[in-house]
Amino acid sequence: NSVNGRELRIPYPWLVFNEKVKVNTVFLRDSTAISDSTLLLFGGHVSRGEV
């Protein structure tokens, strides 16, 4: 179980992750919620899509 998985609402608009694993459902590993400004300052290549 994940710390972020227990959250009903994530306090920032972006959820970045290191690894996506699909077994029966999709799991995001090493995920962190970040703000727009953090993404603009420190994000490299950004892709937006469905998980």
Secondary structure as UniProt FT lines:
FT   HELIX           4..6
FT   STRAND          14..16
FT   STRAND          19..22
FT   STRAND          26..29
FT   STRAND          32..34
FT   HELIX           36..42
//
